[in-house]
């Protein structure tokens, strides 16, 4: 299985318009240190915040139907993990770091 390691002089090429799911899928494959080294910390934190807000909003709407925040969180986490597994198989595209 392909795994992401620190690649000298290269960075993960995460498109500027990548959504929260794809950003968190990349983060799932990286260690906290790699997230920082790859320059993704702020984007990952923003994606985490966006996801948390979306889950809270959905839980509010779905409370009437007995759907809990925890259930929604598990569903979202599973979706992120599936996306990460797909990325892990295909491998993210590295780009050359600016010199």
C-alpha positions as CSV (number, residue, x, y, z in Angstrom):
1,X,0.0,0.0,0.0
2,X,1.2,3.5,-0.9
3,X,2.0,5.7,2.1
4,X,2.8,9.4,2.3
5,X,6.2,10.2,3.7
6,X,8.1,13.4,3.8
7,X,9.4,13.9,0.3
8,X,12.4,16.2,0.2
9,X,11.8,19.5,-1.8
10,X,8.3,18.6,-2.6
11,X,4.8,19.6,-1.3
12,X,1.4,18.1,-1.6
13,X,-0.5,19.9,-4.3
14,X,-3.9,20.5,-2.7
15,X,-6.0,22.6,-5.1
16,X,-6.9,26.1,-3.8
17,X,-10.6,25.2,-4.2
18,X,-10.4,21.9,-2.4
19,X,-13.4,21.3,-0.1
20,X,-13.3,20.4,3.6
21,X,-13.7,16.7,2.8
22,X,-10.7,16.5,0.5
23,X,-8.6,18.7,2.8
24,X,-9.4,16.5,5.8
25,X,-8.8,13.4,3.7
26,X,-5.2,14.6,3.0
27,X,-4.9,15.5,6.7
28,X,-6.0,11.9,7.6
29,X,-3.0,10.6,5.7
30,X,-0.5,12.9,7.3
31,X,1.0,13.2,10.7
32,X,0.5,16.5,12.6
33,X,4.1,17.3,11.8
34,X,3.7,16.6,8.1
35,X,0.6,18.9,8.0
36,X,2.7,21.7,9.4
37,X,5.7,20.9,7.1
38,X,3.4,20.8,4.1
39,X,2.0,24.2,5.0
40,X,-1.5,22.9,5.4
41,X,-2.2,23.7,9.1
42,X,-4.4,26.7,8.5
43,X,-6.4,25.0,5.8
44,X,-6.9,21.8,7.9
45,X,-8.0,23.9,10.9
46,X,-10.5,25.8,8.6
47,X,-11.8,22.5,7.2
48,X,-12.3,21.1,10.7
49,X,-14.2,24.3,11.8
50,X,-16.4,24.2,8.7
51,X,-17.1,20.5,9.2
52,X,-18.0,21.0,12.9
53,X,-20.3,23.9,12.0
54,X,-22.0,21.9,9.3
55,X,-22.5,18.9,11.6
56,X,-23.9,21.2,14.4
57,X,-26.3,22.8,11.9
58,X,-27.4,19.4,10.5
59,X,-27.9,18.0,14.0
60,X,-30.2,20.9,14.8
61,X,-32.3,20.3,11.8
62,X,-32.4,16.5,12.2
63,X,-33.0,16.5,16.0
64,X,-36.7,16.1,15.4
65,X,-35.9,12.8,13.6
66,X,-33.8,11.5,16.4
67,X,-30.5,12.0,14.6
68,X,-27.7,12.9,16.9
69,X,-24.6,15.0,16.4
70,X,-22.6,11.9,17.2
71,X,-24.3,9.9,14.5
72,X,-23.6,12.7,12.0
73,X,-20.0,12.9,13.1
74,X,-19.5,9.2,12.6
75,X,-21.0,9.4,9.1
76,X,-18.8,12.3,8.2
77,X,-15.7,10.7,9.6
78,X,-16.4,7.5,7.6
79,X,-16.8,9.6,4.4
80,X,-13.5,11.4,5.1
81,X,-11.7,8.1,5.8
82,X,-13.0,6.6,2.5
83,X,-11.8,9.6,0.6
84,X,-8.4,9.3,2.3
85,X,-8.2,5.6,1.4
86,X,-8.9,6.5,-2.2
87,X,-6.2,9.2,-2.1
88,X,-3.8,6.8,-0.5
89,X,-4.3,4.3,-3.3
90,X,-3.9,6.9,-6.0
91,X,-1.4,9.1,-4.2
92,X,-1.6,12.9,-4.0
93,X,0.3,14.8,-6.7
94,X,3.5,16.3,-5.3
95,X,4.6,19.6,-6.7
96,X,8.1,21.1,-6.5
97,X,8.5,23.5,-3.6
98,X,9.5,27.1,-4.3
99,X,13.2,27.7,-3.9
